[in-house]
Amino acid sequence: MDSTILQSQIDSLISFIASHCSSGKGLGTTSSAIYDTAWLSMIQKPANSDHFLFPQCFTYLLRHQLPSGGWTSYATPVDGILNTAAALLALKRHSTYLLSSPPCPQPTQQHQQELDNWPLHHRISQAESALQSMLLTWDVATTDQVGFELLVTRLLSLLQDAGVQGLSDFPGSATLQALHDAKLAKLPADYVYQARSTLHHSLEALVGYIDFSKVGHLKEENGSMLASPASTAAYLMGLAEKGMWDEESEAYLRGVLDRERFEGEGDGEKEDGGVPCAWPTETFEVTWVVTTLAEAGVRLGDREGEVIRGYLEEGWRRQWGLFSFFPGGLVDADDTARAIMALRHLGTKVGVESLIRTFEAKDHFRTYEGERNPSISANCNVLSCLLMMDDPTVYAQQIVKTAKFLCEQVYTDSVREKWSLATLFDTIAANPSLEASIFQLAPELQEQIPMTSLHVLTKVLGSQGLDGSWANGIAEVTAYGILTLSWLSHLPWIQQLGRMHGVNFITASIESGKAFLEAHKHDWKKGQYLWIEKVTYASPVLCEAYCLAAAVIPVPDFTGLTGDVDGQVVYRTKESLFVSEGLLKGVLKAGQLMSLTPLFRDLAPQLLRVAEMQACYALGFLQWKRKELGIFPATGGDEKYMAFIPLTWTASNALRVQATAGYGHGHSGGLSNYVLQEMMVLSMLNYQVDEYMETAVERDFLGFYSGSWGSLEAVREAIGQVFEEFAPPGRKRSIWGDADHTPTNLKEIRSTLSRYVKHILLHPAVRSAPASVQARLRNEMHTFLLAHVQHAADNIHFAAASNQTCQVDNLNSWERETGLPSPPITEPHDPSSPPPSKRRRLASSSSSSSSYSSSSHKTQEQQPKIFSPTDSRTFYSWVRTTSADHTSCPFSFTFYTCLLSHSHPYNSNKTENLFNKDARTSYVAEAMVRSLASLCRMYNDYGSIARDASEGNLNSVNFAEFHLAAGAAGKGCSGGNQDSGEEEEEEEEKKKAKEELMWVAEYERRGLERTLGELGGLVGSGEMERVKLFVDVTDLYGQIYVVRDIGVGVKR
């Protein structure tokens, strides 16, 4: 971009800001709002007369009514509801006079033109229908805009009084009323008369409830009620009802209508009759412009800088180190923090004592007194302000508190920003003052902050369009994206990302965004509806400031220093905060393998790189968590799966972010770090329990007793005992008798599995789930562990059969049925351990060379090709039941749904779950997860044929169905030496079996995709994206098994 042109545009913007700091006329470039304009249009002077004070406002409403009958929703559903409700109320008030005969007052020429095209009674009728439709689809729980719970409730009541029907019974009405009551409960009945509060910004919500003649002494110096046109209009209307008036307030409203417009504001309409939702907003706009440009390395000119500094210093003195969004207003933490930073950028080193004293809360900083929930952006600004002090360690307590709060908000995906829709960029990760020094103040944040920043980096990179823009071509949001990436690039762990991979993707992303801005300079002054007040609004001044900052900020070079503008932006990396090479090497190797799978072939390389770095920090967390939990004993076996666990989740999360990139700036794709890490822990435990069941249970205990009927039943009962405390009473009699003579090794198994089960069933997310979902999870876990026992029995049967000859020996009834020896479990002299004479392992049987002999062939054991189950199971029934349950997929998905409900920021009662919506959703969801489990098992077996054969494990291809074409079903076992022809025939048969297995797996995949399509029609798109993420992770493991077997090898 041409630096001369950019500098000229910067100078012009700063000059505009500075001129209003010195003029005393007030500054406010925010967009006009239907809502506030409607309130002004209803002012009558005197009350109930035929004289409306601002007819141009009513004309504005008529001109902006939509063909649907409603008024626009700028960016959120509640925008449309407030705009339509207020405008409809204005139509009803005006109809009393305009529909009289003759009309009184006479319509203005502009009114008449609008009414000729669309008669007033038709407008009212269609507006009523439009409002009813909006209310029916409104999700109240997800709404968080200034005072909406009071404003909407009162407007609906006023409309009912005006004769509008059908507004009291809509799905969210009870929730809205509860929020309304909770808000008022925080404020004493006479509080509105005693002191200024945020309530004075929304006095229209109290029409009919308060005496407006008693609040005049609390108005601002400019005559407004906390700089709100709507609130001031309600105040005047309340006075008029008593035959009173306030000339200063009328003058304020006339000043708002006559305000100076910034280039690009209001589509060039100088006097269009519209008013903004707040005016003036000069402190807010001045401080945001100054700090945004300064953080990008821009230095203000001496003359303009002096003017702005003088203006802010006057505000500092006037309100004792605190600021509002306009001079003299009700102070807040957001504007105070920004103003302090602006002053320091301009050379005035003010402190933060007033900020801390006024706004510090227990675990965060509140924006203002009485707020319903904390603000992310306000706490980001406070943290930046604290870190900007000469010696931040003085404020270590406040810095750590704020950093923890922000990390926790991102960790749990509880980011509900009340002042901006662009929440993606309002996090700790976008904090340019965040340096490694914070870790000296809070060592416990050494993993949280990197995970938080990498989480944001994934979302920012993943949501960028192919044209370089963000939010489908919005210049202002694109500027946010560029600035966020630039600030993130100075963090050491992200610097390491830049150094590891030749062509740096962060640099490429920034350059692509800059190119988009260059090509769309005509949009730099077109503010978008991204800022939140009573309704959302746009600010052309802030839009231009952000675009200019993004255009001039240096592109990072990742050599330890960034480029700089006059020495302003220089950051050095902290080598000590880099991820260790050994840790990184293992994760990168896993990433290379995953990139070969069909699922990840289309994942953008940069997102996989970030996911790998996330996985490194998550792996450290998992290693710590494993020690903390101490559920399973250490085995000393190969644990290469540990590198895969975190990466499968972080990479799959990145895949979902990429898939939802086109949903717009308000969409948050992927999962929270909380859900990701909890599922990583579950995946780790599931790997461990699988290994434990194969070793401690199958190899050591069942193998110890040669897999006898009694030993199988003993393990099954031990598992049942684990679940007794979670199940209704009614335990059956133990096979051990009244006294617990359970062998010591079985007690250890029971104790270990009990720790595993308790960790899951007593998890807070599970405990908060509906009872029916808890019961489902309990039953599925029980089935999962029993499936391990059955799978062990099948393996033992299969292994034993492989050591038998084709001759039939004299066996007892159990041995004839199962092919297994049946020793007793205990002996009377020592009930705690098996007798020495019975300590036989399967390995000892298999090592015997005398079980088969032939005079014509050398003795040789052969692994049979076909599994002959003792029951009626076919491959289909096995892969749908025992095999699917054995994968842990069914119960893990139920646990996953509990996490989603527990962590959902808008699910206050935690009872919304995929399995308690309705019968069809529950059925289709279970069908989906069953199909997924079967598919994963088949993929697993496809990649594990060789390993299973060497370890004696039952594999899908050992079922008779895979050998029918070769006529193998009747072959029995084979032995002896084979000539080359037989070997070739056997290899061809193995190849055919694998091909058949893959065909069946792909058939199952087609069924899974159909089921997912059905489920998508039953749940919302956001919930479906989370379901798909679980499917991706599970499917990924199957695909990895096909590429390369990563299972834990067990020596038998």
N, C-alpha and C positions, 0 to 999 in steps of 0.2 A: 504494500500500500504506500502511496505517496506520503512521505512524512510531513512535507510542507502543508499539504491539504489537511492531514489529520491534525496538525498543530493548530491550524487556523480554525478548525471546527471545535477543538478543545477550548481555544481562547474565546470563541463566540459563546459557548455554553457557560464557561466560568464568568464571562462578562454579564450574561443574563442573570445568573444566580447572584452575583455581587450587587448588581443594580437594585435588585429587590431587597437585599439586606440593608441597603441605605435609604430606600425610598419611603419605608414605613407604610406602604400600601398593602402589604400582604402578598404572599405568593402561594399559589396552589394550581398545579397543572393537571390534577387528576381528572379523569373522565366524568362526564355527566351521568347521573343515576336516575332511572325512572322512578325508583322508590322515593327518594327525597323530593324530586320534582313534583310527584303526586301530592305530597303533603303541602307543599307551597301552593299548589293549585286549589286547595280547599280552604285557604284562609279568606274569611269574609270580614269586612270592616264597614260597619259594625257587624256583630254576629247575627246570623239568620237574616241578613239583608240580601238584597239582590246585587250587591257589589262584591265581586271577588277581586282580591288585591292584585293577583298576578295572573291575568288571563293568558299571558304568553306561555305560562307553564301548562295550562290545560291544553292549549294548542299543541305543545310538544308531546303530550300524552296521546292525543288523537293521531298525530302524525306518525307515531312509533308503534301503534297497535298492530300486531301481526295478523295475517289472514286467519290464523287459528282462533283468534279472539283474545289470546293472551299477549303478554309482553316478554321481551327477550330474557333468556337465561344467559347471562354473560359467560359464565364458566361453570356454575354449579346449579343443581336443582333448586336450592333455596333462593338463588337469585331470581329465578322465574317466578317462584311462589310469592316472594316479597314484592317484586315489581308488579305482578298481576293483581295481587290482593289490594295493594295500595292504590293502583290505578283504577281498579274496579270500584273501590270505595269513592274515589273522586268522581267517577262517572255517575254513581248513584247520587252523590251530593248535588252535582250539577243538574242531574235530570229533573230534580224537583222544580227547577226554574226554567230550564230549556224546553221541557215538555209541557209547560203550562201554556195556556192560550189567552193572550199572545205570550210568546216566550219572554220571560223576565229574568235577567236582563236580555236585551237584544244581543244575539250572537255577534261576535266580531267577524270581520270579513274572513279571517283565517279559519275561525270556528266553522262558519257557514260552508266554506269550501270543503272542509273535511267531512261535515255532517251530510252534505249533499251526496257525497260519494258513498257514505256508509252511515245510515241513520243511527241515532243514539240508542234506541231501544234494541236494535239488532246488535250493536256493539256490546251492550250490557249482557244480553242473553248469551252471546258467544264467549264473552269473558268469564261468565259464571261456569260454563261447561269446561273451558280451558283450565280454570283453577281447580275444579273438581278432579280433572284428569291428572293434573300435576300432583295433587295431594295423594291420590291413589298409588302412585308409583314412587313416592318420596320415602327414602330410607333415612328416617330421623336420626338413628343411632350413628350414622357416618357423618353427620353435619357438625361443623364447628366454625361458625361465623359469629361476629360480634352481636351478642344479645338476641340471637335468633329465637331462643326459647320464649323470650318475653314478647318480641315483636310479632311473630307469627300468631301466637296465641291471642294477643289483643286484636290484631287485625281481623281474624276470623270471627271473634266475638262482635266487633263493630259491624262487620258485614251481615251477620245474622240479625243484629238489631235493625239493619237497613233492609231486611227482607230477603236476603240471599239464603237459600236452603241448601242442605246436603253438604255442609262443611264440617260437621262435628264428628262424623263417623268415617274415619279413614284408617288404614292399618297402623299408622304411627301415632295416632292421637293420644293413646295412653302414655307412650314414651315421652311425647312432647309435653304433656301436662306434668309428668313427673319432673322433667328438667325445669319447667317453669316454676314449680313449687320449690324445688331445691334452690334455685337461684334466689328467689325472694326470701327464703328462710335465712339466707346469709345476711340479709339486710333488715335491720329493725324497721318497724312500721313508719316511724317518723324520721328515719335516717335521711330521707330525701330533702328534708327541710333544714338539716343541721350543717352539713358540710358537703363540699363537692366530692363526687365519686363518679365512677364510670356510668352509673345510672343516669346521670344528667346528660349523657351523650344519646340517651334513648328514652327521653321523657314521653315520646308518643306512645310508648308501651303502657303508660300509666294514665292515659286519657280516661276520665270517668272515675279514677281512683284517688287522685290527689287534688289538692287545692293549689292551682298554679299561681295564685296571688302570693303564696308563701315561699316561692322559690326564686323570685326575682333578684334577691340579694346575692344569689350564688351564680349569676350569669358572669360571663367573661367581660373583660374591659371592652371588647369589640361589640358587645351586645348579644353575643351568641350563647347558646347553651352547649358548652364544651365543643365549640366549633362544628356543631352538627346542624345543617339546614333543617332537617326533618324535626329534630328535637326543638329547635327554636320556633319552627312553625307551630308545633303542638302547644308550646308555651303561649304564643300569641293567641291561638284559638281558645285556649283555656282562659286567658285574660278577657278576651272579647265576650265570652259567655257570661262573665261577671260585670260587663260594661266597662272594662278597664282596657288599657293599652300600654305598649312600651315602644316609644319612638326609636330608641336605640336598637332594639331588636329588629324593627322593621328596616332601619337603615342598614343593619348588618345583612339582611336578606337581599336588599337591593344591591348592596355591594357585591354579593356573591353572583347575582345575575349579571352584573356589569364588569366582572373581573377580567383582567387582561389574560388573553389566551396565548399559550406557547405555540410556536409553529408546529403543526402536526396534530394539535389538539382539536377535537370536535369536528374533524373533517372540514376545517376552514369556516365553520359557522360562528360568526362573531357574537351574535345575540340570538341564540336559538331557543331560549326559554328553559334550557336544562341546567340543573345545578348538580354539583358533585355530592358525594356522601359525607365529605368533610372539607371544610375550608375555613381558614388557611391551613396549609401544611408545610410552611416554609422551613421550619427547623428540620423536619423529617427530610425534605428534598435536598436542602443545603448540605446537611451532614452526610447523607448517603452519596451524593455526588462527589464531595470532597474526598471521603475515605475510599470510595471505589476507584477513583482516578489515582489517588496517592499510592494505594496498594499495588497499582499497576506500574508505578515508577514515574508518574506524571508530577511535575512540580508546577505549582500555581505561580502566576506572575506576581511580582511584588505588590503592585497596586491593588489588584483584585484580592490577593491573599490578605492584605492588611484590612480591607473592608470586611471580608468574611470573618477574619479573626476577631475584629472589633465587635462584630455582631454577636458572635458566640461568647466572647468574654463578657459582654453585657448580660447575656442570658445566664451565664455562670454566676455572676454576682447577684442577679435579680432573684434567682431561685436557689441560692446557696449550694451550688454545685450539682443541681439537678435540672433535667430538661423534659419538656413535653414535645409533642409533634408540632406545636405552634407556640409562639412566645407567651409565657405566663400561664399556660394551660396546666392540666392535671399531669403531674410528672409520671414517667414510666422508665423502666430499666433499659428498654430497647433504645430509645432516643438518647437517654443519658449516656449510655456506653458509646454510641456512635459519636455524640458530640464531644466527649472526652478524647476519643481517638482523633477526631478532626482537629481539635485544638492542638494536640501533640504533634500531628503532622504539620501544622502551621507554625510550630515553634513555641507554643505556650504549654509548659509542662505542669498541667494540673493533675491532681490526684484522684483516687477512687474511693476515698473514705465515705463520702456522702452516698455513693452508689451502694456500697456494702451495707452501710448502716440502714438504709431505707428499704432495700429490696432482697437482702439475703434471707433465704428460708432454710428449712432443715436440711434438705438434700438438693436444692437448686436455687436459682434466683427467680423470683416472681416478677412478672412484667409490671403489675400494678396490684393494689390491694383488692382482695375479693375475687380474683380470677378463678374460673372453674377448673382449668387445667393449665399446666405450664407451657411456655413457648420454647420451641427449639431454637428459632432464630435469635430470640432475646438472649438465651443462654450462650449461644455461639458468640454473639457480640460482646457479652460480658466477659467471656473467656479471652477473646482477642484483646479486650481492653486491659484485663489483668496482666496478660503476658506482655503487653506493651510498656508496662511500668519499668523504670530504671532498674529496680531490683525485684523481680517477680517473686523471689523466695519469701519476701515479707508477706505475701498473700498466698502462701502455699496451701493453707487450709481451704481457701475459697477456690483456688485453681483446681485442686484435686477433686473437690466436691462437684464443680461444674463439669469437669472432664468425665468423671464417673457417670454423672447424670446423662450426658450426651451419649456416651458409649452404651449405656443401658437402654436408652431410647432406640438406638439403632439396632442393638443386639436383639431386642424383643420386637422390633418392627413396630414400635409404638409412636412413630413419628407422625404426629397430627398437628402440623403447623397452623397456627391460627391467623398468621398475617400474610402468608404467601402460599400459592399453590405449587410453586417450584420447590417442594420439599426435598427433592433429590439433591439439591445443592446447598440446603441449609443444615449442614451437619458439622461435627468437629473436624471431619476430613477436609473440609473446604476452608480451613482456618489457616491463613497465611502466616500467623505468628506461632503456629505449633512447631516446636522444636524438640530435639531429644532431651533438652534440659528438664522437660516435664517429668521424665522417667526418674530423675533424681529426687523429685518431690513425691512421686507415687510409683514405686517399683511394680506394684500390682497391676499397673496399666500397660506393662511392656508387651503383653499379648493382646489386650483389649483394643488399644489404639491402632496397632497395625491391622488387626482383623476388621475393625470398623472402617478404616480408610480404604482397605482393599475391597471391602464390600461395596463401598460407594464407587470406587474406581470401576468395578465390574459393571455397575448399573449405568455409569456415565458413558463408558466405552460402548456398552451393549445397546444403548439407546440412540447412538449417533446414526443418522441416515447415510445412505450411499453418497448423497450430494454434499456431505460434510456438516449438515445442519442437525439440530436437535428439534424435537417436537414437530416433526413434519414441516420444516421450513420456517420456523418462527425465529426471527433475528435476535430478539431479546433473550430467548432461552438458549440459543446457540452461543451467545456471549457468555451466559452463565456456565455453559459446558466448557468453553475454552478457559475461562478463569479458574474453574474448579480443577481442571487437569493441570493447569500451570502451577497452582498452589500445591496440589498433590505431588507433583513431580519433585518437589524439594524434600520430601520425606525419605529417609535413608533406605528403607526397604523397597521403596518404589524407584529410587535411584539404582538400587541393585538390579531391579528388573530391567532398567534401561541399559545397564552395562552388560548384562548376560547375553542379550540377543541382538547381534549385529544391527540391523535396521530397527530403530526404536519406534514402536507403535504409538507411544504417547506423543512423540514429536509429530509423527505423521497425522495423528488425529487432530492435534492442535492446528497444524498447517492446513488441513482440509477444512476445518471450521473457519479459519481466517479467510480462506479463499471464498467460502460461501458468503461471509459478511462483506467482503470486497464487492462481490457480484450483486449484493442486495443492499447497497448503501441507502437506497431510497426508503428502506424500511426502518432505518435507525431511529427515526423520530415517531414511529408508529407504535406506541406502547400497547402491550397486550394485557388482557384481563387476567393478571397473575397475582395481584395484590388483594388482600382480603380486608374488608371493612364490614358494614352491615350487608352490603353486596360487594362482589368483586369489582375492582376498578383497574384502570390502566394509567400509567404515568409516562408521558412522552419524554420528560426530562430524565427520568431514571433509565428509560430504555436507551436513550442516546448515550448516557454516561457509561452504562455497561458495555454498549457496543464499541465505544471509543476505547475503553479500558482493554477490552479483548483484542482490539486491533493493534494497540501499541505494546501490550505486554510481551516480553521477550519469549522466544521459543527455547525451552531448556535444551542444553547440549549434553547433559549427563556425563560431564568430565570432572565433576566435583564442584564446578562453578556454573551458574547460569550466565547467559548474557546479561548485560545490565544497561540501565538507562541512567546515566549520570551517577553511577554507583549506588543506585537505590535498591536494586533487587539482586542481592548476592547471597547465596546460601551454600554452605559447605556440608557435605555428607558426613555422617558419623559412622565410621567403619565398624565400630563396636556393635552397632545395631543391625548389622547384616546377618542374614540367615547363614548358618554354618554350611560349608561346602558339602560335608558328608550327608547332612540332612537333605539338602537341596538335590543332591545327586540321585538319591533314591526316589524322590518324588518326580523328578524330571524323567527318570527311566520309566516310571509308571505312566506318566503323561504320554510318552512316546508310544507305548503299547496301546493306550486308550485311543490315541489319534488314528489307529489303524482300524478301529471298529466302524461299522456303517453308521452308527448313531452319531459319532463325533467327526465324521469326515467333513461336515459342513459348518462345524463350529469355528468361528473366527479365531485365528491363531493367537491374537492378542488376548482374547478372553480366556483361552486355555492357559496362557502364560500367567495371567493374574490368578487364575484358579489354582495353579501350581504353587504360587507363593502363599496364597491363603491356606492351602493344604499343609504347607510347612509349619505355619504357626498352629494350625489345628492339630497337627501330629504331636507337637510338643504338649498341647493340652490333653490329648488322648493318653499319652504316655504317663502324664501326671495323674489323670483320672483313673487309669487302670490300677495304679498303686494305691490311690485313695480308696477305691472301692474294695479291692482285695477279695473279689468274689471267687475267682478261680485260681488254683495253685499254678505256679510257673512250671512250664513243661520243658523249657529249654529247646523247643522245636523251632523249626524255620518259621519266622513271623514276617515274611515279606508282604503278607496281606495288610500289615499295618500302614504301609505307605499308600496302599490303594484306597483304604477306607475314606480318609478325608477328601481325597481327590475325586472319588466318584461322586461325592455330594457337592463339592464346590464347583466341579466342572459341569455337572448336570444342572446346577443352579444357574451357571453362566449360560447354558444352552436355553433355559427357559427365559432368561433375561433377553437374549438375542431374539427368541421367538416372539416376544411381546414388545419389541422395540418400536413397532409402528403404532402402538396404542395411544401415543400422546404423552405429554409431559406429566400428566396427573397419574399415570399408571405406574405401579411399582411391581415389576416382574420379579419372579424368584421368591425365595424364602428368607426369613430373618436368620441371623446368625444363631439365635436361640434354638430354633427348630433344626437347623443344620447340625449344630454341635450335639444336640440331644440324639438325633438320628445316627450321628457318627458313633456315639457311645453305644447305642443299641446294636449297630452293625458290628462293633468290636466285640460286644458281649455275645452276639450270636455266633461269631467266628469261634470265640472261646468255648461256648457251650457245645458247639459241634465237635471241636477237638476233644473236649472233656468227655463227651458221650462216646466218642470213638476209642478213647484210651482208657480212662478210669472205669467206664461202664462196659463197653463192648469187649475190649481187649483184655483188661485186667480182671474185671469181676465176672462177666458172663463167660469169658474165655477160661477163667479159673475153674468154673464149674462145667466147662465144655458146653455151655449154652443149654443146660437142662431146662425142662419145663418149670421146675421149681425156682430156678434162678431168674428166669424171665418174669414170673409172677411176683417174685420178691421185689424186683426193680420197679415193676408197675405199681405195686402197693406203696413203695417208698415215695414214688412220684405223687400218688394220690394223697399221701399224708402231707406232702408239701402244700397242697391246695386246700387242706381241710379248714384252715383258719379263714380262708376266703370264701368258703362254700357253706350252704345251709347245713344244719346238724343232720346226723343220720349215718355215721360212719359204720361200714361193715366190719365184721370181726376179722382181726388180723390173722394171717396164716402163722404168725409167730405165737399165737395164744394170747392169754390175758396179759402176761408179763412181756415186756419189750426185750426179747432176746435177739434183736436185730444184730447181725454180725457187724463188727466194728467198721469194716471197709464199706458196708452198705450205709451205716450211720453217717460216714463221711460224705458219701454220695448225696444222701438226703440233705445233709447240712449245706453242702455246696449249692445244690439246686435250689434250696430254700432261699439262700442269699440272692441268687439270680432272679427268682420269681418275685421276691419281695421288692427288689429294686425297681422292677417294672410295675407291678400292681399297686405299689404304694407311692408311685411317682405323683407329684402334685397335679400334673395334667390329667392323669388317670383318675385320681380321687375327685377331681372337679367335674368329671364327665358324668352323663346320666347313668343311672344304675344299670339300665339295659346294656349300655355300651361297656361298662365295667364287667358285667357278666359275660358278654361276648368275648372280651379280651381274655378273661380268666379261662373260659372253656377252650379258646383257641390255643392258649399257651399249654394247657394240659394236653390237648391233642398233639401239639408240636412235640412235647417231650415223649409222649407215648409213641409217636411216629418214629422217634429215634430208637426206641426199644424194638419196635417191629422191624425197622430197617436193620438193626443189629442182628435180630433173629434171622432175617433173610440172608444177611451176609454170612452168618455162621452156617446156616443151612447150605448156602451156596459153596462156601469154602470146604465144608465137610464132604459134600458130594464130590468135589474135585479130587478128594483123596481116596475115594472108594473105587473099587473095581467094578467091573460089570457083573461080577458074581454076586449072588444073594446069600448073605450069611444068616444064621439064626439070630434074630433080634427080638427084643421084647416089643410089646405093642407100640410104645412111644417111639422107639428107635425105628420100627418098621414104618411108622407114619411120617417121621420127620427126618430120619437118617442121622439123628444125634444121640449120643450116649446120655444117660439120665442118672447121674449120681445124686445122692441126697445133698442138701445144702449144709446142714449142720449135723453134729453128732451130740448125743446127750451129755457127754463128759465136758464139752466146751462149746456152748451155744454161740460164743462170740466169734468163732473162726471155723473154717472148714477143716476136716481132718486131713492130716498130711497125706494119707493114702489116696485122697481124691484130688490133690493139687495137680490137675492136668490142664495144660493149655492147648489150644487148637494148634499152635505151632509145633508141639511135640507130636501130635498125631500126623501132621502134614510132613514131618521130617522122616517118618518111618518109611523105609524102602521095601518093606516086606508085604505091604498091603496088596501088591499086584505082582505076579510073576508069570513068566511065560517061557517055555523052552525054546521058542522060535524068535523071541524079541527080547532085547535088553530092557530091564525094568525101567519104566519111565512114567512119571505122573503127568497128566494132561489136564489143563483147565477146561471143563466142559463149556460148550458154546451156549447151552440153553439152560435157563432157570426153570425149574419145575416146582411151582409153589404148592404147598400142602393144601391150600384152599382153592377157591374157584376164581381167584384174581386173574384178570387178563392184564395186558400192558395198559390198556385204556383205564381200567379201574385202579390199577396201581399208581399210574402217573397222576391221576386226579385225586387220589386219597393219600395213602402213605407217603408217596414220593413228594406230592405237593406240600403236604403238611410239614415234611422233613425240611423243606427249604426255609422255613420261618417266615415266608412272605405273607401268609394270611394274617397271623397275629401282629406282625410288624406293621402292616397297613392299618390295622385297627388302632394300634398305639400311635401311629402317625396322625390319624384323624383326631385323636385326643390332644396331641400337641397343637395342631392347627386351631382347634376350638379354644384351647387354653391361652394361646398367644395372640389370637386375633384381636387387634386393637379396638374393634367395634363390638365385640361379643362380650358384653359385660356379665351375663349370667353363665357363660361357659357351657351352655346346654345344647348349642347348635352343633350337630354332628352328622356326618354323611349317613350314619347308620340309625339315626332316629328322626329322619325327615318324614318318610312315608314308606310303604311297603315296596313300591316299585323301585325307588332309589336304592333302598337297602339291598334288594334282590339283585339289581343290575351291578351294584358295587361289588357284591360278593362274587357274582359271576365273573366280573372283570379280574378280581384278584386271584381267583382260582385258575383262570386261564393264564394269567401272568405267571403264577407259580409253576404250572405245568410246563409252560414255555421255557422258563428259566432252568427247570430240571433237565429238560431235553438238551438245551444248549450246554449245560454243565456236563452232562454225560457224553455229548458229542466230543467235547474237548478233553475228556478224562478217561477215554477208553483204555489207553495204555496204562495209565496210573492205576485205575481200578483193577485191571487184570493183574498187575504186579502185587497189589495189596489185597486181592481177594474180595474186592467190593462188588456188589451187585450193580450192574449197569443196564440202562434201557435196552441195549442191543443184545443182552442175554435172554430176553424174552423170546418165546417161540415164534411170535409174529414176524420177527425180523429174519427168520430162517426158513420160512415156508417155501419160498421160491426155489430154494436149493434142496428141498426135501430133507432138511436137516432135522425136522421135528422127530423123526423116528430113528435117527442115527445112534442115539445114546452117546456113550463116551468112546473116545478113540485112544489108542496108545501105540507105543512102539515107534519105530522109525518111519518116516514118511519119505517117499520118493519126491522128486522135483515136481511131478505132475500134481500130486496131492497138495504140496505146499502152495503151488500156484492156484489150485482150486480153493484152498482155504483163504488165501489172501483176497481172491476175487469175492468170496463170500463175505469177508469182513468189510470190504469196500462197498458191497451192495447193502449191507446192514447199515453202514454209516449214511449212505445216500438215502435209504428209507427213513432213517431217524431225522435227517435234515428236512425231508419232504413233510413228514408229520409235524415237525416244529414250525415250518412255514405255514402249514395249514392252521395250526394253532394261533399263529401270529395274525392271520387274516381274521380269525374269529375274535381275537383280542381287539383288533382295530374296529370291528363292527360294534363290539360291546362298548368301547370307549365312545364311539359316535352316539350310541343310545344314552350313555351316561351324560354326555355333553348337553343333550337336550333336556335333561332333568335338573341340572345344577347351573349356577352362574359361570361366566367365563373365568372369573378370578379363581373360583374354587376348582374348576376343571384344570386350570394351569397347574395348580398345586398337585392335583391327582397325577397329571402327566409327568411331573417331576419325579414322583415316587416310581412311576412306571419306567421312566428313563433310567433311574439308578438300578432298579432290579434287572431291567433288560440289558443294561450295560454289563453287569456281572456275567450274564449269560453269554454275551458277545465276546467278552474277554476270555471266557473259558474256551470259546471256539478258536480265538486267536492264539491263546496260550494258557495252559492250565496254571492257575495261581493258588490252588488249594494247598492246605497244610498237609504235608505227607505224614502218614502215621506208620511207624514200624510195628509190624504184627509178629 
